[in-house]
């Protein structure tokens, strides 16, 4: 099972990604984040295999969140 974290500040984007991901039999969404700080916190806590981050997240952008 591939564990995935989604980080985007727009609910409609997270919802669309969730729909696509949930249709895949071996993919699981383990968390969603609404800003960069939340994404870093959840990545540390949830330890996903993959994180899908928006480039322009509030508080910490997606590039910096990835570095952290």
CHARMM-style PDB file with segment names, atoms N, HN, CA, C and O in Angstrom:
ATOM      1  N   UNK     1       0.850  -1.179   0.000  1.00  0.00      PROA
ATOM      2  CA  UNK     1       0.000   0.000   0.000  1.00  0.00      PROA
ATOM      3  C   UNK     1       0.898   1.247   0.000  1.00  0.00      PROA
ATOM      4  O   UNK     1       1.805   1.361   0.825  1.00  0.00      PROA
ATOM      5  N   UNK     2       0.646   2.162  -0.912  1.00  0.00      PROA
ATOM      6  HN  UNK     2      -0.091   2.069  -1.582  1.00  0.00      PROA
ATOM      7  CA  UNK     2       1.372   3.430  -0.967  1.00  0.00      PROA
ATOM      8  C   UNK     2       0.597   4.474  -0.178  1.00  0.00      PROA
ATOM      9  O   UNK     2      -0.563   4.761  -0.474  1.00  0.00      PROA
ATOM     10  N   UNK     3       1.253   5.035   0.827  1.00  0.00      PROA
ATOM     11  HN  UNK     3       2.196   4.802   1.067  1.00  0.00      PROA
ATOM     12  CA  UNK     3       0.633   6.014   1.729  1.00  0.00      PROA
ATOM     13  C   UNK     3       0.939   7.426   1.225  1.00  0.00      PROA
ATOM     14  O   UNK     3       2.096   7.774   0.993  1.00  0.00      PROA
ATOM     15  N   UNK     4      -0.110   8.233   1.059  1.00  0.00      PROA
ATOM     16  HN  UNK     4      -1.051   7.951   1.247  1.00  0.00      PROA
ATOM     17  CA  UNK     4       0.030   9.540   0.407  1.00  0.00      PROA
ATOM     18  C   UNK     4      -0.497  10.664   1.292  1.00  0.00      PROA
ATOM     19  O   UNK     4      -1.554  10.542   1.911  1.00  0.00      PROA
ATOM     20  N   UNK     5       0.256  11.755   1.340  1.00  0.00      PROA
ATOM     21  HN  UNK     5       1.115  11.854   0.837  1.00  0.00      PROA
ATOM     22  CA  UNK     5      -0.146  12.993   2.003  1.00  0.00      PROA
ATOM     23  C   UNK     5      -0.414  14.035   0.917  1.00  0.00      PROA
ATOM     24  O   UNK     5       0.400  14.214   0.011  1.00  0.00      PROA
ATOM     25  N   UNK     6      -1.551  14.718   1.008  1.00  0.00      PROA
ATOM     26  HN  UNK     6      -2.212  14.573   1.744  1.00  0.00      PROA
ATOM     27  CA  UNK     6      -1.910  15.785   0.067  1.00  0.00      PROA
ATOM     28  C   UNK     6      -1.828  17.121   0.800  1.00  0.00      PROA
ATOM     29  O   UNK     6      -2.379  17.264   1.891  1.00  0.00      PROA
ATOM     30  N   UNK     7      -1.143  18.098   0.207  1.00  0.00      PROA
ATOM     31  HN  UNK     7      -0.695  17.981  -0.679  1.00  0.00      PROA
ATOM     32  CA  UNK     7      -1.057  19.434   0.804  1.00  0.00      PROA
ATOM     33  C   UNK     7      -1.407  20.485  -0.231  1.00  0.00      PROA
ATOM     34  O   UNK     7      -0.673  20.697  -1.196  1.00  0.00      PROA
ATOM     35  N   UNK     8      -2.535  21.138  -0.017  1.00  0.00      PROA
ATOM     36  HN  UNK     8      -3.131  20.966   0.768  1.00  0.00      PROA
ATOM     37  CA  UNK     8      -2.974  22.228  -0.890  1.00  0.00      PROA
ATOM     38  C   UNK     8      -3.937  23.094  -0.087  1.00  0.00      PROA
ATOM     39  O   UNK     8      -4.712  22.578   0.717  1.00  0.00      PROA
ATOM     40  N   UNK     9      -3.893  24.392  -0.296  1.00  0.00      PROA
ATOM     41  HN  UNK     9      -3.262  24.812  -0.949  1.00  0.00      PROA
ATOM     42  CA  UNK     9      -4.759  25.290   0.467  1.00  0.00      PROA
ATOM     43  C   UNK     9      -6.148  25.436  -0.138  1.00  0.00      PROA
ATOM     44  O   UNK     9      -6.987  26.144   0.418  1.00  0.00      PROA
ATOM     45  N   UNK    10      -6.405  24.784  -1.260  1.00  0.00      PROA
ATOM     46  HN  UNK    10      -5.723  24.210  -1.712  1.00  0.00      PROA
ATOM     47  CA  UNK    10      -7.721  24.847  -1.900  1.00  0.00      PROA
ATOM     48  C   UNK    10      -8.446  23.511  -1.736  1.00  0.00      PROA
ATOM     49  O   UNK    10      -7.970  22.474  -2.198  1.00  0.00      PROA
ATOM     50  N   UNK    11      -9.588  23.549  -1.081  1.00  0.00      PROA
ATOM     51  HN  UNK    11      -9.975  24.391  -0.705  1.00  0.00      PROA
ATOM     52  CA  UNK    11     -10.366  22.333  -0.830  1.00  0.00      PROA
ATOM     53  C   UNK    11     -10.738  21.621  -2.124  1.00  0.00      PROA
ATOM     54  O   UNK    11     -10.711  20.392  -2.180  1.00  0.00      PROA
ATOM     55  N   UNK    12     -11.084  22.377  -3.165  1.00  0.00      PROA
ATOM     56  HN  UNK    12     -11.105  23.376  -3.120  1.00  0.00      PROA
ATOM     57  CA  UNK    12     -11.489  21.758  -4.424  1.00  0.00      PROA
ATOM     58  C   UNK    12     -10.344  20.939  -5.038  1.00  0.00      PROA
ATOM     59  O   UNK    12     -10.589  19.889  -5.633  1.00  0.00      PROA
ATOM     60  N   UNK    13      -9.117  21.403  -4.901  1.00  0.00      PROA
ATOM     61  HN  UNK    13      -8.918  22.255  -4.418  1.00  0.00      PROA
ATOM     62  CA  UNK    13      -7.954  20.673  -5.422  1.00  0.00      PROA
ATOM     63  C   UNK    13      -7.731  19.409  -4.603  1.00  0.00      PROA
ATOM     64  O   UNK    13      -7.531  18.329  -5.160  1.00  0.00      PROA
ATOM     65  N   UNK    14      -7.765  19.547  -3.269  1.00  0.00      PROA
ATOM     66  HN  UNK    14      -7.927  20.424  -2.817  1.00  0.00      PROA
ATOM     67  CA  UNK    14      -7.595  18.361  -2.409  1.00  0.00      PROA
ATOM     68  C   UNK    14      -8.678  17.330  -2.693  1.00  0.00      PROA
ATOM     69  O   UNK    14      -8.406  16.130  -2.737  1.00  0.00      PROA
ATOM     70  N   UNK    15      -9.903  17.801  -2.883  1.00  0.00      PROA
ATOM     71  HN  UNK    15     -10.123  18.776  -2.847  1.00  0.00      PROA
ATOM     72  CA  UNK    15     -11.020  16.900  -3.159  1.00  0.00      PROA
ATOM     73  C   UNK    15     -10.823  16.164  -4.485  1.00  0.00      PROA
ATOM     74  O   UNK    15     -11.068  14.960  -4.568  1.00  0.00      PROA
ATOM     75  N   UNK    16     -10.387  16.873  -5.508  1.00  0.00      PROA
ATOM     76  HN  UNK    16     -10.188  17.851  -5.441  1.00  0.00      PROA
ATOM     77  CA  UNK    16     -10.135  16.251  -6.809  1.00  0.00      PROA
ATOM     78  C   UNK    16      -9.032  15.213  -6.741  1.00  0.00      PROA
ATOM     79  O   UNK    16      -9.165  14.115  -7.281  1.00  0.00      PROA
ATOM     80  N   UNK    17      -7.943  15.567  -6.074  1.00  0.00      PROA
ATOM     81  HN  UNK    17      -7.835  16.459  -5.636  1.00  0.00      PROA
ATOM     82  CA  UNK    17      -6.844  14.607  -5.911  1.00  0.00      PROA
ATOM     83  C   UNK    17      -7.301  13.395  -5.109  1.00  0.00      PROA
ATOM     84  O   UNK    17      -6.967  12.258  -5.441  1.00  0.00      PROA
ATOM     85  N   UNK    18      -8.067  13.645  -4.052  1.00  0.00      PROA
ATOM     86  HN  UNK    18      -8.339  14.569  -3.782  1.00  0.00      PROA
ATOM     87  CA  UNK    18      -8.579  12.552  -3.224  1.00  0.00      PROA
ATOM     88  C   UNK    18      -9.400  11.587  -4.070  1.00  0.00      PROA
ATOM     89  O   UNK    18      -9.252  10.373  -3.932  1.00  0.00      PROA
ATOM     90  N   UNK    19     -10.261  12.103  -4.942  1.00  0.00      PROA
ATOM     91  HN  UNK    19     -10.381  13.090  -5.054  1.00  0.00      PROA
ATOM     92  CA  UNK    19     -11.093  11.254  -5.806  1.00  0.00      PROA
ATOM     93  C   UNK    19     -10.241  10.374  -6.717  1.00  0.00      PROA
ATOM     94  O   UNK    19     -10.513   9.183  -6.873  1.00  0.00      PROA
ATOM     95  N   UNK    20      -9.226  10.957  -7.309  1.00  0.00      PROA
ATOM     96  HN  UNK    20      -9.005  11.924  -7.183  1.00  0.00      PROA
ATOM     97  CA  UNK    20      -8.337  10.205  -8.206  1.00  0.00      PROA
ATOM     98  C   UNK    20      -7.565   9.137  -7.429  1.00  0.00      PROA
ATOM     99  O   UNK    20      -7.478   7.986  -7.856  1.00  0.00      PROA
ATOM    100  N   UNK    21      -7.014   9.530  -6.300  1.00  0.00      PROA
ATOM    101  HN  UNK    21      -7.085  10.466  -5.953  1.00  0.00      PROA
ATOM    102  CA  UNK    21      -6.185   8.617  -5.508  1.00  0.00      PROA
ATOM    103  C   UNK    21      -7.010   7.477  -4.926  1.00  0.00      PROA
ATOM    104  O   UNK    21      -6.579   6.325  -4.951  1.00  0.00      PROA
ATOM    105  N   UNK    22      -8.189   7.789  -4.406  1.00  0.00      PROA
ATOM    106  HN  UNK    22      -8.539   8.725  -4.386  1.00  0.00      PROA
ATOM    107  CA  UNK    22      -9.016   6.751  -3.792  1.00  0.00      PROA
ATOM    108  C   UNK    22      -9.500   5.719  -4.807  1.00  0.00      PROA
ATOM    109  O   UNK    22      -9.902   4.622  -4.419  1.00  0.00      PROA
ATOM    110  N   UNK    23      -9.470   6.049  -6.104  1.00  0.00      PROA
ATOM    111  HN  UNK    23      -9.144   6.940  -6.419  1.00  0.00      PROA
ATOM    112  CA  UNK    23      -9.873   5.097  -7.137  1.00  0.00      PROA
ATOM    113  C   UNK    23      -8.789   4.057  -7.424  1.00  0.00      PROA
ATOM    114  O   UNK    23      -9.045   3.064  -8.105  1.00  0.00      PROA
ATOM    115  N   UNK    24      -7.588   4.280  -6.908  1.00  0.00      PROA
ATOM    116  HN  UNK    24      -7.380   5.086  -6.354  1.00  0.00      PROA
ATOM    117  CA  UNK    24      -6.482   3.349  -7.139  1.00  0.00      PROA
ATOM    118  C   UNK    24      -6.459   2.309  -6.012  1.00  0.00      PROA
ATOM    119  O   UNK    24      -6.482   2.676  -4.837  1.00  0.00      PROA
ATOM    120  N   UNK    25      -6.414   1.034  -6.353  1.00  0.00      PROA
ATOM    121  HN  UNK    25      -6.396   0.736  -7.307  1.00  0.00      PROA
ATOM    122  CA  UNK    25      -6.552  -0.008  -5.333  1.00  0.00      PROA
ATOM    123  C   UNK    25      -5.423  -0.068  -4.297  1.00  0.00      PROA
ATOM    124  O   UNK    25      -5.670  -0.500  -3.171  1.00  0.00      PROA
ATOM    125  N   UNK    26      -4.230   0.336  -4.624  1.00  0.00      PROA
ATOM    126  HN  UNK    26      -4.030   0.687  -5.539  1.00  0.00      PROA
ATOM    127  CA  UNK    26      -3.129   0.192  -3.663  1.00  0.00      PROA
ATOM    128  C   UNK    26      -2.602   1.532  -3.161  1.00  0.00      PROA
ATOM    129  O   UNK    26      -1.486   1.607  -2.647  1.00  0.00      PROA
ATOM    130  N   UNK    27      -3.391   2.579  -3.306  1.00  0.00      PROA
ATOM    131  HN  UNK    27      -4.297   2.519  -3.724  1.00  0.00      PROA
ATOM    132  CA  UNK    27      -3.027   3.907  -2.815  1.00  0.00      PROA
ATOM    133  C   UNK    27      -3.948   4.286  -1.677  1.00  0.00      PROA
ATOM    134  O   UNK    27      -5.150   4.025  -1.724  1.00  0.00      PROA
ATOM    135  N   UNK    28      -3.378   4.903  -0.652  1.00  0.00      PROA
ATOM    136  HN  UNK    28      -2.402   5.115  -0.614  1.00  0.00      PROA
ATOM    137  CA  UNK    28      -4.156   5.299   0.520  1.00  0.00      PROA
ATOM    138  C   UNK    28      -3.780   6.723   0.934  1.00  0.00      PROA
ATOM    139  O   UNK    28      -2.596   7.034   1.064  1.00  0.00      PROA
ATOM    140  N   UNK    29      -4.753   7.571   1.138  1.00  0.00      PROA
ATOM    141  HN  UNK    29      -5.715   7.319   1.033  1.00  0.00      PROA
ATOM    142  CA  UNK    29      -4.492   8.912   1.648  1.00  0.00      PROA
ATOM    143  C   UNK    29      -4.409   8.821   3.164  1.00  0.00      PROA
ATOM    144  O   UNK    29      -5.362   8.412   3.828  1.00  0.00      PROA
ATOM    145  N   UNK    30      -3.254   9.207   3.705  1.00  0.00      PROA
ATOM    146  HN  UNK    30      -2.480   9.539   3.167  1.00  0.00      PROA
ATOM    147  CA  UNK    30      -3.067   9.139   5.159  1.00  0.00      PROA
ATOM    148  C   UNK    30      -3.260  10.490   5.821  1.00  0.00      PROA
ATOM    149  O   UNK    30      -3.384  10.569   7.043  1.00  0.00      PROA
ATOM    150  N   UNK    31      -3.287  11.569   5.019  1.00  0.00      PROA
ATOM    151  HN  UNK    31      -3.186  11.505   4.026  1.00  0.00      PROA
ATOM    152  CA  UNK    31      -3.499  12.885   5.593  1.00  0.00      PROA
ATOM    153  C   UNK    31      -3.609  13.968   4.546  1.00  0.00      PROA
ATOM    154  O   UNK    31      -3.212  13.800   3.394  1.00  0.00      PROA
ATOM    155  N   UNK    32      -4.166  15.095   4.986  1.00  0.00      PROA
ATOM    156  HN  UNK    32      -4.489  15.232   5.923  1.00  0.00      PROA
ATOM    157  CA  UNK    32      -4.277  16.283   4.148  1.00  0.00      PROA
ATOM    158  C   UNK    32      -3.814  17.482   4.963  1.00  0.00      PROA
ATOM    159  O   UNK    32      -4.033  17.553   6.172  1.00  0.00      PROA
ATOM    160  N   UNK    33      -3.173  18.419   4.281  1.00  0.00      PROA
ATOM    161  HN  UNK    33      -2.996  18.361   3.299  1.00  0.00      PROA
ATOM    162  CA  UNK    33      -2.675  19.623   4.943  1.00  0.00      PROA
ATOM    163  C   UNK    33      -3.128  20.846   4.149  1.00  0.00      PROA
ATOM    164  O   UNK    33      -3.294  20.783   2.931  1.00  0.00      PROA
ATOM    165  N   UNK    34      -3.326  21.964   4.858  1.00  0.00      PROA
ATOM    166  HN  UNK    34      -3.191  22.015   5.847  1.00  0.00      PROA
ATOM    167  CA  UNK    34      -3.816  23.190   4.224  1.00  0.00      PROA
ATOM    168  C   UNK    34      -2.751  24.276   4.087  1.00  0.00      PROA
ATOM    169  O   UNK    34      -2.987  25.295   3.439  1.00  0.00      PROA
ATOM    170  N   UNK    35      -1.587  24.066   4.688  1.00  0.00      PROA
ATOM    171  HN  UNK    35      -1.395  23.238   5.215  1.00  0.00      PROA
ATOM    172  CA  UNK    35      -0.480  25.014   4.552  1.00  0.00      PROA
ATOM    173  C   UNK    35       0.841  24.267   4.735  1.00  0.00      PROA
ATOM    174  O   UNK    35       0.854  23.092   5.101  1.00  0.00      PROA
ATOM    175  N   UNK    36       1.939  24.954   4.478  1.00  0.00      PROA
ATOM    176  HN  UNK    36       1.929  25.909   4.180  1.00  0.00      PROA
ATOM    177  CA  UNK    36       3.251  24.313   4.533  1.00  0.00      PROA
ATOM    178  C   UNK    36       3.641  23.808   5.907  1.00  0.00      PROA
ATOM    179  O   UNK    36       4.204  22.720   6.031  1.00  0.00      PROA
ATOM    180  N   UNK    37       3.349  24.586   6.947  1.00  0.00      PROA
ATOM    181  HN  UNK    37       2.892  25.470   6.846  1.00  0.00      PROA
ATOM    182  CA  UNK    37       3.678  24.140   8.307  1.00  0.00      PROA
ATOM    183  C   UNK    37       2.910  22.876   8.659  1.00  0.00      PROA
ATOM    184  O   UNK    37       3.464  21.941   9.237  1.00  0.00      PROA
ATOM    185  N   UNK    38       1.628  22.856   8.305  1.00  0.00      PROA
ATOM    186  HN  UNK    38       1.178  23.616   7.835  1.00  0.00      PROA
ATOM    187  CA  UNK    38       0.787  21.681   8.552  1.00  0.00      PROA
ATOM    188  C   UNK    38       1.322  20.478   7.779  1.00  0.00      PROA
ATOM    189  O   UNK    38       1.327  19.361   8.298  1.00  0.00      PROA
ATOM    190  N   UNK    39       1.770  20.694   6.549  1.00  0.00      PROA
ATOM    191  HN  UNK    39       1.766  21.601   6.127  1.00  0.00      PROA
ATOM    192  CA  UNK    39       2.311  19.609   5.725  1.00  0.00      PROA
ATOM    193  C   UNK    39       3.565  19.008   6.348  1.00  0.00      PROA
ATOM    194  O   UNK    39       3.710  17.787   6.394  1.00  0.00      PROA
ATOM    195  N   UNK    40       4.470  19.856   6.826  1.00  0.00      PROA
ATOM    196  HN  UNK    40       4.352  20.849   6.789  1.00  0.00      PROA
ATOM    197  CA  UNK    40       5.696  19.361   7.458  1.00  0.00      PROA
ATOM    198  C   UNK    40       5.356  18.572   8.712  1.00  0.00      PROA
ATOM    199  O   UNK    40       5.882  17.479   8.925  1.00  0.00      PROA
ATOM    200  N   UNK    41       4.473  19.123   9.546  1.00  0.00      PROA
ATOM    201  HN  UNK    41       4.045  20.010   9.373  1.00  0.00      PROA
ATOM    202  CA  UNK    41       4.056  18.428  10.777  1.00  0.00      PROA
ATOM    203  C   UNK    41       3.463  17.059  10.475  1.00  0.00      PROA
ATOM    204  O   UNK    41       3.818  16.063  11.104  1.00  0.00      PROA
ATOM    205  N   UNK    42       2.554  17.023   9.502  1.00  0.00      PROA
ATOM    206  HN  UNK    42       2.265  17.833   8.991  1.00  0.00      PROA
ATOM    207  CA  UNK    42       1.889  15.760   9.179  1.00  0.00      PROA
ATOM    208  C   UNK    42       2.842  14.774   8.518  1.00  0.00      PROA
ATOM    209  O   UNK    42       2.721  13.569   8.740  1.00  0.00      PROA
ATOM    210  N   UNK    43       3.776  15.246   7.720  1.00  0.00      PROA
ATOM    211  HN  UNK    43       3.874  16.224   7.539  1.00  0.00      PROA
ATOM    212  CA  UNK    43       4.757  14.349   7.107  1.00  0.00      PROA
ATOM    213  C   UNK    43       5.622  13.678   8.178  1.00  0.00      PROA
ATOM    214  O   UNK    43       5.915  12.486   8.095  1.00  0.00      PROA
ATOM    215  N   UNK    44       6.021  14.454   9.176  1.00  0.00      PROA
ATOM    216  HN  UNK    44       5.783  15.423   9.243  1.00  0.00      PROA
ATOM    217  CA  UNK    44       6.825  13.895  10.272  1.00  0.00      PROA
ATOM    218  C   UNK    44       6.005  12.876  11.072  1.00  0.00      PROA
ATOM    219  O   UNK    44       6.496  11.795  11.396  1.00  0.00      PROA
ATOM    220  N   UNK    45       4.771  13.225  11.383  1.00  0.00      PROA
ATOM    221  HN  UNK    45       4.372  14.103  11.120  1.00  0.00      PROA
ATOM    222  CA  UNK    45       3.920  12.347  12.196  1.00  0.00      PROA
ATOM    223  C   UNK    45       3.446  11.110  11.439  1.00  0.00      PROA
ATOM    224  O   UNK    45       3.470  10.005  11.982  1.00  0.00      PROA
ATOM    225  N   UNK    46       3.014  11.288  10.187  1.00  0.00      PROA
ATOM    226  HN  UNK    46       2.995  12.185   9.746  1.00  0.00      PROA
ATOM    227  CA  UNK    46       2.368  10.199   9.449  1.00  0.00      PROA
ATOM    228  C   UNK    46       3.316   9.357   8.606  1.00  0.00      PROA
ATOM    229  O   UNK    46       2.986   8.228   8.242  1.00  0.00      PROA
ATOM    230  N   UNK    47       4.483   9.892   8.295  1.00  0.00      PROA
ATOM    231  HN  UNK    47       4.751  10.808   8.590  1.00  0.00      PROA
ATOM    232  CA  UNK    47       5.497   9.208   7.499  1.00  0.00      PROA
ATOM    233  C   UNK    47       4.938   8.607   6.197  1.00  0.00      PROA
ATOM    234  O   UNK    47       5.018   7.397   5.983  1.00  0.00      PROA
ATOM    235  N   UNK    48       4.373   9.463   5.331  1.00  0.00      PROA
ATOM    236  HN  UNK    48       4.308  10.446   5.505  1.00  0.00      PROA
ATOM    237  CA  UNK    48       3.827   8.959   4.066  1.00  0.00      PROA
ATOM    238  C   UNK    48       4.944   8.508   3.126  1.00  0.00      PROA
ATOM    239  O   UNK    48       6.090   8.935   3.266  1.00  0.00      PROA
ATOM    240  N   UNK    49       4.608   7.653   2.180  1.00  0.00      PROA
ATOM    241  HN  UNK    49       3.677   7.306   2.066  1.00  0.00      PROA
ATOM    242  CA  UNK    49       5.565   7.251   1.145  1.00  0.00      PROA
ATOM    243  C   UNK    49       5.713   8.356   0.103  1.00  0.00      PROA
ATOM    244  O   UNK    49       6.787   8.542  -0.470  1.00  0.00      PROA
ATOM    245  N   UNK    50       4.616   9.091  -0.139  1.00  0.00      PROA
ATOM    246  HN  UNK    50       3.744   8.940   0.326  1.00  0.00      PROA
ATOM    247  CA  UNK    50       4.581  10.149  -1.142  1.00  0.00      PROA
ATOM    248  C   UNK    50       3.849  11.353  -0.560  1.00  0.00      PROA
ATOM    249  O   UNK    50       2.845  11.204   0.138  1.00  0.00      PROA
ATOM    250  N   UNK    51       4.360  12.544  -0.852  1.00  0.00      PROA
ATOM    251  HN  UNK    51       5.175  12.665  -1.419  1.00  0.00      PROA
ATOM    252  CA  UNK    51       3.665  13.774  -0.471  1.00  0.00      PROA
ATOM    253  C   UNK    51       3.440  14.594  -1.741  1.00  0.00      PROA
ATOM    254  O   UNK    51       4.375  14.867  -2.494  1.00  0.00      PROA
ATOM    255  N   UNK    52       2.195  14.978  -1.963  1.00  0.00      PROA
ATOM    256  HN  UNK    52       1.436  14.757  -1.351  1.00  0.00      PROA
ATOM    257  CA  UNK    52       1.843  15.839  -3.099  1.00  0.00      PROA
ATOM    258  C   UNK    52       1.626  17.232  -2.515  1.00  0.00      PROA
ATOM    259  O   UNK    52       0.657  17.468  -1.793  1.00  0.00      PROA
ATOM    260  N   UNK    53       2.545  18.158  -2.837  1.00  0.00      PROA
ATOM    261  HN  UNK    53       3.332  17.966  -3.424  1.00  0.00      PROA
ATOM    262  CA  UNK    53       2.498  19.496  -2.264  1.00  0.00      PROA
ATOM    263  C   UNK    53       2.292  20.555  -3.338  1.00  0.00      PROA
ATOM    264  O   UNK    53       2.920  20.517  -4.397  1.00  0.00      PROA
ATOM    265  N   UNK    54       1.415  21.486  -3.051  1.00  0.00      PROA
ATOM    266  HN  UNK    54       0.905  21.516  -2.191  1.00  0.00      PROA
ATOM    267  CA  UNK    54       1.228  22.665  -3.893  1.00  0.00      PROA
ATOM    268  C   UNK    54       2.478  23.531  -3.755  1.00  0.00      PROA
ATOM    269  O   UNK    54       3.007  23.692  -2.655  1.00  0.00      PROA
ATOM    270  N   UNK    55       2.943  24.083  -4.859  1.00  0.00      PROA
ATOM    271  HN  UNK    55       2.513  23.952  -5.753  1.00  0.00      PROA
ATOM    272  CA  UNK    55       4.122  24.947  -4.835  1.00  0.00      PROA
ATOM    273  C   UNK    55       3.886  26.196  -3.989  1.00  0.00      PROA
ATOM    274  O   UNK    55       4.785  26.639  -3.275  1.00  0.00      PROA
ATOM    275  N   UNK    56       2.688  26.764  -4.065  1.00  0.00      PROA
ATOM    276  HN  UNK    56       1.958  26.404  -4.646  1.00  0.00      PROA
ATOM    277  CA  UNK    56       2.423  28.051  -3.415  1.00  0.00      PROA
ATOM    278  C   UNK    56       1.574  27.902  -2.146  1.00  0.00      PROA
ATOM    279  O   UNK    56       0.570  28.595  -1.981  1.00  0.00      PROA
ATOM    280  N   UNK    57       1.980  27.007  -1.265  1.00  0.00      PROA
ATOM    281  HN  UNK    57       2.796  26.444  -1.399  1.00  0.00      PROA
ATOM    282  CA  UNK    57       1.290  26.846   0.017  1.00  0.00      PROA
ATOM    283  C   UNK    57       1.504  28.080   0.896  1.00  0.00      PROA
ATOM    284  O   UNK    57       2.562  28.706   0.826  1.00  0.00      PROA
ATOM    285  N   UNK    58       0.518  28.436   1.719  1.00  0.00      PROA
ATOM    286  HN  UNK    58      -0.341  27.926   1.775  1.00  0.00      PROA
ATOM    287  CA  UNK    58       0.712  29.527   2.673  1.00  0.00      PROA
ATOM    288  C   UNK    58       1.685  29.117   3.786  1.00  0.00      PROA
ATOM    289  O   UNK    58       1.906  27.929   4.020  1.00  0.00      PROA
ATOM    290  N   UNK    59       2.250  30.093   4.455  1.00  0.00      PROA
ATOM    291  HN  UNK    59       2.070  31.059   4.265  1.00  0.00      PROA
ATOM    292  CA  UNK    59       3.165  29.977   5.600  1.00  0.00      PROA
ATOM    293  C   UNK    59       4.536  29.456   5.196  1.00  0.00      PROA
ATOM    294  O   UNK    59       5.538  30.125   5.448  1.00  0.00      PROA
ATOM    295  N   UNK    60       4.607  28.304   4.589  1.00  0.00      PROA
ATOM    296  HN  UNK    60       3.792  27.762   4.384  1.00  0.00      PROA
ATOM    297  CA  UNK    60       5.860  27.768   4.039  1.00  0.00      PROA
ATOM    298  C   UNK    60       5.498  27.223   2.659  1.00  0.00      PROA
ATOM    299  O   UNK    60       4.588  26.402   2.548  1.00  0.00      PROA
ATOM    300  N   UNK    61       6.194  27.661   1.603  1.00  0.00      PROA
ATOM    301  HN  UNK    61       6.934  28.328   1.693  1.00  0.00      PROA
ATOM    302  CA  UNK    61       5.826  27.170   0.269  1.00  0.00      PROA
ATOM    303  C   UNK    61       6.200  25.694   0.120  1.00  0.00      PROA
ATOM    304  O   UNK    61       6.923  25.140   0.948  1.00  0.00      PROA
ATOM    305  N   UNK    62       5.702  25.072  -0.938  1.00  0.00      PROA
ATOM    306  HN  UNK    62       5.115  25.522  -1.611  1.00  0.00      PROA
ATOM    307  CA  UNK    62       5.906  23.645  -1.153  1.00  0.00      PROA
ATOM    308  C   UNK    62       7.364  23.242  -1.282  1.00  0.00      PROA
ATOM    309  O   UNK    62       7.745  22.159  -0.840  1.00  0.00      PROA
ATOM    310  N   UNK    63       8.185  24.094  -1.880  1.00  0.00      PROA
ATOM    311  HN  UNK    63       7.875  24.974  -2.240  1.00  0.00      PROA
ATOM    312  CA  UNK    63       9.606  23.784  -2.037  1.00  0.00      PROA
ATOM    313  C   UNK    63      10.299  23.743  -0.670  1.00  0.00      PROA
ATOM    314  O   UNK    63      11.045  22.809  -0.373  1.00  0.00      PROA
ATOM    315  N   UNK    64      10.050  24.752   0.151  1.00  0.00      PROA
ATOM    316  HN  UNK    64       9.444  25.510  -0.090  1.00  0.00      PROA
ATOM    317  CA  UNK    64      10.666  24.787   1.486  1.00  0.00      PROA
ATOM    318  C   UNK    64      10.123  23.655   2.363  1.00  0.00      PROA
ATOM    319  O   UNK    64      10.872  23.046   3.126  1.00  0.00      PROA
ATOM    320  N   UNK    65       8.840  23.377   2.256  1.00  0.00      PROA
ATOM    321  HN  UNK    65       8.230  23.871   1.636  1.00  0.00      PROA
ATOM    322  CA  UNK    65       8.255  22.267   3.028  1.00  0.00      PROA
ATOM    323  C   UNK    65       8.917  20.948   2.645  1.00  0.00      PROA
ATOM    324  O   UNK    65       9.168  20.103   3.504  1.00  0.00      PROA
ATOM    325  N   UNK    66       9.199  20.772   1.357  1.00  0.00      PROA
ATOM    326  HN  UNK    66       8.995  21.459   0.659  1.00  0.00      PROA
ATOM    327  CA  UNK    66       9.880  19.562   0.900  1.00  0.00      PROA
ATOM    328  C   UNK    66      11.285  19.480   1.485  1.00  0.00      PROA
ATOM    329  O   UNK    66      11.720  18.409   1.908  1.00  0.00      PROA
ATOM    330  N   UNK    67      11.985  20.591   1.511  1.00  0.00      PROA
ATOM    331  HN  UNK    67      11.631  21.461   1.167  1.00  0.00      PROA
ATOM    332  CA  UNK    67      13.328  20.602   2.094  1.00  0.00      PROA
ATOM    333  C   UNK    67      13.311  20.197   3.567  1.00  0.00      PROA
ATOM    334  O   UNK    67      14.170  19.451   4.039  1.00  0.00      PROA
ATOM    335  N   UNK    68      12.321  20.705   4.266  1.00  0.00      PROA
ATOM    336  HN  UNK    68      11.623  21.310   3.883  1.00  0.00      PROA
ATOM    337  CA  UNK    68      12.237  20.410   5.708  1.00  0.00      PROA
ATOM    338  C   UNK    68      11.840  18.976   5.950  1.00  0.00      PROA
ATOM    339  OT1 UNK    68      11.722  18.554   7.101  1.00  0.00      PROA
TER     340      UNK     68
END
